[in-house]
Structures are given as C-alpha cells and as structure tokens.
Amino acid sequence: MKKGLIFVGVFALFLIPLVSFGADSFFGQIFPEELSRKVAQHPGNIGACDLVSLFDNVLRFAIYLAIMVATLMFTYAGFLYVTAAANQENINTARKIFGNVFLGLVFILGAWLIVNLIMNVFLDTDKTKLPWNSIECVERNFQTTPFGPPGIDASLPGNPDAVPLPSLESAVDHQTALDTFEDEGITVTSTSGADGVKEDCFGTGCTSLKNIQESVVDNTVNLKRACSECDIQVNGGTERGVHEAGDTGHEAGFKIDLQGNGPLDDFIENSGKFTRAGSRGGNPQYKDVCGNSYVRESGHWDITVVQACSF
C-alpha cells in the first residue's frame, strides 16, 4: 500500500505539469489560429497550405505527446526497479520498459533528424536553416498558357510551361500611387530623404512606386485606416538593383517596405488581426487572414501582398 501511494505521488508530480503545459501550449495549437479565423470570417481563403499547417501541428503534437508518455513510462519503470527488492520479475519488467521506451524515442527523434539532414544536404541550405517541418506558405497565381503540351495543366506551379500571372489587377503608375498615399496621410520617403523618391531609380538611396500592384496600394491604405494612430512611412517599393529578384518581389510590384515604429509594430504584433507564422530568414513573420506576409526585418516591415485585405 505504501509503495502504491509513493508511485501515485511521483506519477502526479510528473503528470500535473505535463498536462497543464500540454493543454496550454500544444492542445490549443493543433488547430491553427489563422485557419480558425479563416473558417469563421473568410472560408473562401482556405487553401492547401492551411491544411498542411494543420497536419504539421498534428505531427508536432504527436512528437510532444510521445515525449510525455515516455517520461511517464520511465518514471513507472524506475518505480518498479527501485521497489523490486528481490522480485526478479519486476526487475525484468522494468528493464524491458526502459529498453522499449528508449528505442521508441530513438526511432521517433532519429527519423526527424534524418529527414532534416537529408533536406539540408540536397536542398538550398539558406532555406533549410530552420527545421524542415517549419511551414512557410507562398501563394502564387498562375495562368494557363496555350503553349503547354497537350493533356498537361499549364497552371500547375511545378509545370515548366506555367507562366506567372503578373496580377489580377492592373499595376499603378508612380504618381498615382504617390497621390493615393498622400491623400491617406501615408508618407513616402527614402534613405536619402524626399529627394530620393522618384519614378525611375536604381540602387540604394531611392524609392520608386512605378508599376506597383494596385492590391499593394490598397492593402497599405487599408492598414492605415485600420490603425489611424500609426505613422505609415513607405521606404521601399519597386526600385531596381536593391531587392532580391522574384516573380512576387519588389521589382514585380508585389512587395512594399514600411518603416518600423512603435504603433505599427504593436498593431501587427498585438492587435489580434495578424497571426504569427514562424520566421523568415530569422525574422518574425506574421500573416493576415488574406494570406499577406509581414516580416519584421531590421528597421522595417517587408510586406508581400497577394490580395488587398480589410482589417
């Protein structure tokens, strides 16, 4: 009876904090917050990436749960071993539990590490510094080209005949974007001041809005309207020779840089309108319900817009 009470006490000491921590940190995260918000507000925006994120959370939960169960089993085996005295059967049972649980943990964690090693060896290491199962969704639009081989859907991203769709909306010229931002109280500047804001510019020290996507302009305006106390300053647009090239990058008109400041940082990080979506390049990343990405880089927010969002 005394031994049984000792085991129950030890079991409770391990179980209570594990259950409390697990319920708050793991169970609540199985269903992604962003997916929950989309289900409630924008069901039409749910995509394959949301389902992959859900699966990723389930996988993480399963690993954490396995570690919890292993801890409890080790505790039980230790109890059997310590209290076995001359009972050889309990000693053998304890050893068997120790061995089986240890092999199970090695199998689970070893499989994860092997996949991570393979991903780092065969893929671009700059993109796999984070664990391989860190999901970073990139939404791309494609249109079908008549030059694709018969029977192949040229709209598939993996198809070499697919061509990126520049925009579902028309691009905006430099002056129109400037006027729109000015009307909304949004400042456009550059590292060299207002003189660096010009339509055609190359290299550092200037900011251009030439051929910026209308969705980017609208999303920035909506952001300002939702956070009226925020000082929205544009310090990066479509200028050439500065940003990393890409079909959805700055020069293509899908990105904009906003100067970081207290009110804007607080709005994106704490207003509840954005969901933390891991990191990109070691910098914290947030997403709105429309799938737009907000990455807090050094001194500014790097924003990728797939569609204008209402906050």
C-alpha positions in Angstrom: 0.0 0.0 0.0 2.8 2.4 0.9 4.6 1.6 -2.4 1.4 2.3 -4.3 1.0 5.7 -2.7 4.6 6.6 -3.5 4.1 5.7 -7.1 0.8 7.7 -7.3 2.6 10.7 -5.8 5.5 10.5 -8.2 3.1 9.9 -11.1 1.1 13.0 -10.1 4.2 15.2 -9.8 5.1 14.4 -13.5 1.6 14.3 -14.8 0.1 17.6 -13.5 2.7 20.0 -15.0 2.8 18.0 -18.3 -0.9 18.1 -18.7 -1.1 21.8 -17.7 1.7 22.7 -20.1 0.5 20.5 -22.9 -3.1 21.7 -22.7 -2.0 25.3 -23.0 0.9 25.1 -25.4 0.1 22.0 -27.5 -3.6 21.1 -27.5 -4.6 24.7 -28.1 -2.3 24.9 -31.1 -3.4 21.8 -33.0 -5.9 23.8 -35.0 -4.0 26.9 -36.3 -5.3 30.2 -35.1 -5.2 31.6 -38.7 -7.2 28.7 -40.0 -9.8 29.2 -37.3 -10.1 32.8 -38.3 -10.4 31.9 -41.9 -13.1 29.4 -41.2 -15.1 32.0 -39.2 -14.5 35.0 -41.5 -13.2 34.1 -44.9 -13.9 30.4 -45.7 -13.1 31.0 -49.3 -9.5 31.9 -48.5 -8.7 28.4 -47.0 -6.0 26.8 -49.1 -3.8 23.7 -49.3 -1.2 25.5 -47.1 -3.7 25.8 -44.3 -4.3 22.0 -44.4 -0.5 21.4 -44.5 -0.1 23.7 -41.4 -2.8 21.7 -39.6 -1.0 18.4 -40.4 2.3 19.9 -39.2 0.7 20.9 -35.9 -0.7 17.4 -35.5 2.8 16.0 -36.2 4.3 18.3 -33.6 1.7 17.3 -31.1 2.3 13.6 -31.7 6.0 14.1 -31.0 5.4 16.1 -27.8 2.8 13.5 -26.6 5.3 10.7 -27.3 7.9 12.5 -25.1 5.3 13.0 -22.3 4.3 9.3 -22.4 8.0 8.2 -22.5 8.7 10.4 -19.4 5.8 8.7 -17.5 6.9 5.2 -18.6 10.5 5.9 -17.5 9.1 7.0 -14.1 7.0 3.9 -13.8 9.9 1.6 -14.8 12.1 3.4 -12.3 9.5 2.8 -9.6 9.3 -0.9 -10.4 13.1 -1.2 -10.3 13.6 0.7 -7.1 10.8 -1.2 -5.3 11.5 -4.6 -6.8 13.8 -5.7 -4.0 14.3 -9.4 -4.6 11.4 -9.7 -7.1 13.3 -10.6 -10.3 10.1 -10.4 -12.4 9.6 -6.7 -11.6 13.3 -6.1 -12.3 13.0 -7.7 -15.7 9.8 -5.8 -16.4 11.4 -2.5 -15.6 14.4 -3.3 -17.8 12.1 -4.2 -20.7 10.2 -1.0 -20.3 13.4 1.1 -20.2 14.6 -0.6 -23.4 11.4 -0.4 -25.4 10.7 3.2 -24.5 14.3 4.2 -25.2 14.2 2.5 -28.7 10.9 4.2 -29.4 12.3 7.7 -28.6 15.4 7.0 -30.7 13.2 5.9 -33.6 10.9 9.0 -33.4 13.6 11.6 -32.9 16.1 9.8 -35.1 13.6 9.8 -38.1 13.0 13.5 -37.7 16.8 14.2 -37.6 17.5 12.0 -40.6 14.9 13.9 -42.7 16.3 17.2 -41.5 19.8 16.1 -42.5 18.6 15.0 -46.0 16.8 18.3 -46.5 19.9 20.3 -45.6 22.1 18.2 -47.9 20.0 18.1 -51.0 18.2 21.5 -50.8 19.4 25.1 -50.6 20.9 25.3 -47.1 19.9 29.0 -46.8 16.3 27.9 -47.0 16.6 25.0 -44.6 18.3 26.6 -41.6 15.0 26.2 -39.8 13.6 22.7 -39.0 12.4 21.1 -42.2 8.8 20.9 -40.9 8.5 24.7 -40.4 5.8 25.6 -42.9 6.2 28.8 -44.9 3.5 29.3 -47.4 4.0 31.3 -50.6 0.9 31.9 -52.6 1.4 32.2 -56.3 -1.0 32.9 -59.2 -0.6 31.1 -62.5 -2.4 31.3 -65.8 -2.7 28.6 -68.4 -0.6 29.1 -71.5 -1.6 27.7 -74.9 2.0 26.5 -75.4 1.8 23.8 -72.8 1.9 20.2 -74.0 -1.5 18.5 -74.7 -3.0 16.9 -71.6 -0.9 19.0 -69.1 -2.4 21.7 -67.0 -0.1 24.6 -67.6 -1.5 26.3 -64.5 0.3 23.9 -62.1 3.3 25.6 -60.3 5.5 22.6 -60.9 4.9 22.7 -64.7 7.8 24.4 -66.6 5.2 25.7 -69.1 3.3 27.6 -66.5 3.8 31.4 -66.6 3.3 33.6 -63.6 0.2 35.8 -63.7 1.5 39.3 -63.1 -1.6 40.5 -61.4 -5.4 40.1 -61.3 -5.4 43.8 -61.2 -3.6 46.5 -63.2 -0.4 48.0 -61.9 -0.4 51.6 -60.7 2.0 54.3 -62.0 4.3 56.1 -59.7 2.4 59.4 -59.5 -1.0 57.8 -58.9 0.4 55.7 -56.1 2.1 58.8 -54.6 -1.2 60.8 -54.8 -3.2 58.0 -53.2 -0.8 57.6 -50.3 -0.7 61.4 -49.8 -4.5 61.6 -49.6 -4.5 58.9 -46.9 -1.7 60.5 -44.8 0.9 58.0 -45.8 4.4 59.3 -46.3 6.8 58.0 -49.0 10.4 58.5 -48.3 13.9 57.0 -48.8 17.2 56.7 -47.1 18.2 59.9 -48.8 15.0 61.7 -47.9 12.2 63.0 -50.0 14.6 63.8 -52.9 15.1 60.1 -53.3 11.5 59.4 -54.2 11.4 59.2 -58.0 9.8 57.1 -60.7 13.0 55.7 -62.2 15.7 54.9 -59.8 18.4 52.2 -59.4 20.3 51.2 -56.3 20.2 52.3 -52.7 19.0 55.7 -51.6 15.8 55.9 -53.6 12.2 54.7 -53.6 10.1 54.1 -56.6 6.4 53.2 -56.9 6.5 52.6 -60.6 4.2 49.7 -61.7 3.4 48.8 -58.1 0.4 46.5 -57.9 -2.9 48.1 -57.1 -3.5 45.5 -54.4 -0.4 46.6 -52.6 -1.5 50.2 -52.6 -5.0 49.3 -51.4 -3.7 47.0 -48.7 -1.4 49.8 -47.4 -4.3 52.2 -47.4 -6.5 49.7 -45.5 -3.7 49.2 -43.0 -3.5 53.0 -42.4 -7.3 53.3 -42.0 -7.4 50.4 -39.5 -4.5 51.9 -37.5 -5.2 55.6 -37.7 -2.6 56.3 -35.0 0.1 54.5 -36.9 2.7 56.6 -38.7 2.9 54.7 -42.1 6.1 55.5 -43.9 6.9 53.8 -47.2 10.6 53.4 -47.7 10.8 50.6 -50.2 8.9 49.9 -53.4 9.7 48.8 -56.9 13.2 50.4 -57.2 15.7 48.2 -59.1 19.0 46.8 -58.2 18.4 46.7 -54.4 16.0 43.8 -53.6 16.1 40.1 -54.3 14.6 39.2 -57.7 11.5 37.2 -57.9 8.1 37.0 -59.6 6.4 38.2 -56.4 9.2 40.5 -55.2 9.7 44.3 -55.0 10.5 44.9 -58.7 7.5 42.9 -59.7 5.3 45.2 -57.6 4.1 42.7 -55.1 6.1 44.0 -52.1 6.4 47.2 -50.1 8.6 48.2 -47.1 7.1 50.2 -44.2 9.3 51.9 -41.7 9.0 50.1 -38.3 7.8 52.1 -35.4 6.1 51.5 -32.0 2.4 51.9 -33.0 2.7 50.0 -36.3 4.8 47.2 -34.6 2.2 46.9 -31.8 -0.7 46.8 -34.3 0.7 44.0 -36.3 2.1 42.0 -33.3 -0.7 42.5 -30.7 -4.0 43.7 -32.4 -5.2 40.1 -33.0 -5.7 40.8 -36.7 -2.5 39.1 -37.6 -1.2 35.6 -36.8 2.4 34.7 -36.1 3.6 32.4 -38.9 7.0 31.4 -37.8 10.1 33.2 -39.1 11.7 34.0 -42.5 15.4 34.4 -42.6 15.4 34.5 -38.8 13.0 37.4 -38.7 9.5 37.1 -37.2 6.7 36.7 -39.7 3.0 37.5 -39.4 0.1 36.9 -41.7 -3.3 38.4 -42.1 -6.5 36.5 -43.0 -5.9 37.2 -46.7 -2.5 35.4 -46.7 -0.4 38.5 -46.9 3.0 38.2 -45.2 4.5 40.8 -42.8 8.2 40.2 -41.9 9.9 42.4 -39.3 13.3 42.9 -40.8 15.9 45.3 -39.5 14.3 48.7 -39.3 11.2 48.0 -41.4 8.3 45.7 -42.3 8.8 43.7 -45.5 5.2 43.1 -46.7 4.2 40.7 -49.5 0.7 41.2 -50.8 -1.3 38.6 -52.6 -4.6 40.5 -52.3 -5.8 43.6 -50.6 -7.2 42.9 -47.1 -9.7 44.6 -44.9 -8.6 44.7 -41.3 
